[in-house]
Amino acid sequence: MHAISQSQISNSRREVAELKEHYERLQKQFDSLSAELDLSLTAKQVMDLHIKRLKEYNELRDAGLRLAQLVADEKRCRMKDVFEEMGYSMKDD
Protein backbone atom coordinates (compact mmCIF):
# COMPACT_ATOMS: atom_id res chain seq x y z
CA MET A 1 0.00 0.00 0.00
CA HIS A 2 1.35 3.44 -0.89
CA ALA A 3 1.40 6.18 1.67
CA ILE A 4 0.57 9.69 0.54
CA SER A 5 3.07 12.18 1.83
CA GLN A 6 2.27 15.59 3.22
CA SER A 7 4.14 17.18 0.32
CA GLN A 8 1.91 15.34 -2.19
CA ILE A 9 -1.16 16.56 -0.33
CA SER A 10 0.21 20.10 -0.28
CA ASN A 11 0.99 19.94 -4.00
CA SER A 12 -2.50 18.67 -4.76
CA ARG A 13 -4.09 21.43 -2.68
CA ARG A 14 -1.94 24.03 -4.43
CA GLU A 15 -2.97 22.66 -7.84
CA VAL A 16 -6.65 22.77 -6.85
CA ALA A 17 -6.27 26.36 -5.64
CA GLU A 18 -4.54 27.35 -8.89
CA LEU A 19 -7.27 25.71 -10.96
CA LYS A 20 -9.97 27.50 -8.96
CA GLU A 21 -8.20 30.83 -9.52
CA HIS A 22 -7.89 30.08 -13.24
CA TYR A 23 -11.60 29.21 -13.40
CA GLU A 24 -12.51 32.44 -11.62
CA ARG A 25 -10.36 34.48 -14.06
CA LEU A 26 -12.02 32.78 -17.02
CA GLN A 27 -15.47 33.36 -15.54
CA LYS A 28 -14.68 37.06 -15.01
CA GLN A 29 -13.38 37.31 -18.58
CA PHE A 30 -16.55 35.64 -19.87
CA ASP A 31 -18.74 37.96 -17.78
CA SER A 32 -16.83 41.00 -19.03
CA LEU A 33 -17.12 39.96 -22.68
CA SER A 34 -20.80 39.10 -22.22
CA ALA A 35 -21.47 42.55 -20.78
CA GLU A 36 -19.45 44.20 -23.55
CA LEU A 37 -21.44 42.34 -26.20
CA ASP A 38 -24.71 42.81 -24.31
CA LEU A 39 -25.23 39.07 -23.83
CA SER A 40 -27.38 37.90 -20.98
CA LEU A 41 -26.74 34.18 -21.43
CA THR A 42 -24.63 31.98 -19.19
CA ALA A 43 -21.82 29.89 -20.65
CA LYS A 44 -24.01 26.77 -20.42
CA GLN A 45 -26.89 28.53 -22.18
CA VAL A 46 -24.54 29.63 -24.97
CA MET A 47 -23.27 26.07 -25.35
CA ASP A 48 -26.81 24.62 -25.30
CA LEU A 49 -27.94 27.15 -27.92
CA HIS A 50 -24.94 26.33 -30.12
CA ILE A 51 -25.68 22.60 -29.89
CA LYS A 52 -29.35 23.23 -30.73
CA ARG A 53 -28.36 25.28 -33.78
CA LEU A 54 -25.89 22.62 -34.91
CA LYS A 55 -28.64 19.99 -34.72
CA GLU A 56 -30.97 22.21 -36.77
CA TYR A 57 -28.20 22.81 -39.33
CA ASN A 58 -27.54 19.08 -39.63
CA GLU A 59 -31.24 18.32 -40.12
CA LEU A 60 -31.52 20.97 -42.86
CA ARG A 61 -28.30 19.78 -44.49
CA ASP A 62 -29.56 16.17 -44.49
CA ALA A 63 -32.87 17.26 -46.05
CA GLY A 64 -30.98 19.20 -48.73
CA LEU A 65 -28.78 16.22 -49.50
CA ARG A 66 -31.84 13.96 -49.81
CA LEU A 67 -33.40 16.43 -52.27
CA ALA A 68 -30.16 16.63 -54.26
CA GLN A 69 -30.08 12.83 -54.38
CA LEU A 70 -33.65 12.77 -55.72
CA VAL A 71 -32.65 15.23 -58.46
CA ALA A 72 -29.55 13.17 -59.26
CA ASP A 73 -31.63 9.98 -59.44
CA GLU A 74 -34.16 11.67 -61.73
CA LYS A 75 -31.41 12.99 -64.02
CA ARG A 76 -29.48 9.71 -63.76
CA CYS A 77 -26.28 11.44 -62.73
CA ARG A 78 -24.09 11.80 -59.68
CA MET A 79 -24.92 14.14 -56.81
CA LYS A 80 -21.60 15.82 -57.48
CA ASP A 81 -22.86 16.76 -60.96
CA VAL A 82 -26.05 18.24 -59.49
CA PHE A 83 -24.04 20.31 -57.02
CA GLU A 84 -21.67 21.54 -59.73
CA GLU A 85 -24.63 22.47 -61.95
CA MET A 86 -26.01 24.61 -59.10
CA GLY A 87 -22.58 26.14 -58.44
CA TYR A 88 -21.98 24.44 -55.09
CA SER A 89 -19.21 22.24 -53.74
CA MET A 90 -19.86 18.93 -52.00
CA LYS A 91 -17.22 19.82 -49.39
CA ASP A 92 -18.20 21.03 -45.92
CA ASP A 93 -16.37 24.34 -45.73
C-alpha positions in Angstrom: 0.0 0.0 0.0 1.3 3.4 -0.9 1.4 6.2 1.7 0.6 9.7 0.5 3.1 12.2 1.8 2.3 15.6 3.2 4.1 17.2 0.3 1.9 15.3 -2.2 -1.2 16.6 -0.3 0.2 20.1 -0.3 1.0 19.9 -4.0 -2.5 18.7 -4.8 -4.1 21.4 -2.7 -1.9 24.0 -4.4 -3.0 22.7 -7.8 -6.6 22.8 -6.9 -6.3 26.4 -5.6 -4.5 27.4 -8.9 -7.3 25.7 -11.0 -10.0 27.5 -9.0 -8.2 30.8 -9.5 -7.9 30.1 -13.2 -11.6 29.2 -13.4 -12.5 32.4 -11.6 -10.4 34.5 -14.1 -12.0 32.8 -17.0 -15.5 33.4 -15.5 -14.7 37.1 -15.0 -13.4 37.3 -18.6 -16.6 35.6 -19.9 -18.7 38.0 -17.8 -16.8 41.0 -19.0 -17.1 40.0 -22.7 -20.8 39.1 -22.2 -21.5 42.5 -20.8 -19.5 44.2 -23.5 -21.4 42.3 -26.2 -24.7 42.8 -24.3 -25.2 39.1 -23.8 -27.4 37.9 -21.0 -26.7 34.2 -21.4 -24.6 32.0 -19.2 -21.8 29.9 -20.6 -24.0 26.8 -20.4 -26.9 28.5 -22.2 -24.5 29.6 -25.0 -23.3 26.1 -25.4 -26.8 24.6 -25.3 -27.9 27.2 -27.9 -24.9 26.3 -30.1 -25.7 22.6 -29.9 -29.4 23.2 -30.7 -28.4 25.3 -33.8 -25.9 22.6 -34.9 -28.6 20.0 -34.7 -31.0 22.2 -36.8 -28.2 22.8 -39.3 -27.5 19.1 -39.6 -31.2 18.3 -40.1 -31.5 21.0 -42.9 -28.3 19.8 -44.5 -29.6 16.2 -44.5 -32.9 17.3 -46.1 -31.0 19.2 -48.7 -28.8 16.2 -49.5 -31.8 14.0 -49.8 -33.4 16.4 -52.3 -30.2 16.6 -54.3 -30.1 12.8 -54.4 -33.7 12.8 -55.7 -32.7 15.2 -58.5 -29.6 13.2 -59.3 -31.6 10.0 -59.4 -34.2 11.7 -61.7 -31.4 13.0 -64.0 -29.5 9.7 -63.8 -26.3 11.4 -62.7 -24.1 11.8 -59.7 -24.9 14.1 -56.8 -21.6 15.8 -57.5 -22.9 16.8 -61.0 -26.1 18.2 -59.5 -24.0 20.3 -57.0 -21.7 21.5 -59.7 -24.6 22.5 -61.9 -26.0 24.6 -59.1 -22.6 26.1 -58.4 -22.0 24.4 -55.1 -19.2 22.2 -53.7 -19.9 18.9 -52.0 -17.2 19.8 -49.4 -18.2 21.0 -45.9 -16.4 24.3 -45.7 
